[in-house]
């Protein structure tokens, strides 16, 4: 049901850099390395808010790998912006839950000097690691707030987090001595956006983060644990169609055909009614949803638009109230942080499969 992604080395003028190979990107002179042995695994036993699901337990505080320390400077082509690390970042501001939780999973909580724009509480497995980390903002932090934390890296979940009205533009922050890095799954430019997003890509991103922070062994352990959990999942085989209902009232915003929702539904054995839309998420009219008559409705539970609010809307709307899935309450709930590429994706698959079993 997926395999550990290969990591390739890319040579750039004056530096040796590590990055997951992505066809069509600049600096494509690649030397393929043998796949590293991934014998080490991490415990998988955290209960998530969406139900009983497993999440990779955090590594112990990760120390830089001595062998990796000689691999700098490291140059990464990140969403079309070249970033060179002369050493592993030590003071990091994270924006969005996906980047925050990845750092915790890699045992790097002690390097986080501030978090912002989180999408909800961290999984129970990480809660003790996050207690002392300052929260800079409930939304995207301003450049002033970001710089006040004195970071050497801002690790963002979305490209749009970097703007003059947000944490700062990438070139401006670089000029001020602050590196920037966007979770690669969130890249939107042609040749950079995963098309489609796969678990291979997600795991390759974990490996890339391990190279950047000088903790490749921790990244290998994280990938091995998540791959093992993914391989254990038996997808639902009832041939069910599903709507991934993310947000929206008048016009719902739904999971489309190439992003994390599609990846998660594929692994769980669901057929996405919006799979033919070549995007990560898309708007879809209620009429089209009624015509598709999904067997199951996946409800994204977010603080700003809860699963209960979505259910109330579906049951009050005359068009959707007649859908068999609504009348029979065939709902599956997924926490919002699990809907973006990150350490919760495998647990989301586990949770969906378990909930489908409960629905019968």
Secondary structure, DSSP 8 states (H G I E B T S, - for coil): -------EEEEETTEEEEE---TT-SS--EEE-----------B---BTTBS---B---S-----HHHHTT-SEEEEETTEEEEESS---SEEEESHHHHHHHHHTT-GGGEEEEES--S---GGGHHHHTTS-EEESSS--HHHHHHTT-SEEEESSGGGSSTTTT--HHHHHHTT-EEEE-GGG--STTTS-SS--HHHHHHHHHHHHHHTT-HHHHHHHHHHHHHHHHH-----S--EEEEEEE-SSSEEEE-SSSHHHHHHHHHT-EETTTTS-SSEEEE-HHHHHHH--SEEEEEEBTTB-HHHHHHHHHHSHHHHTSHHHHTT-EEEEEGGGGSSSTTHHHHHHHHHHHHHHH-
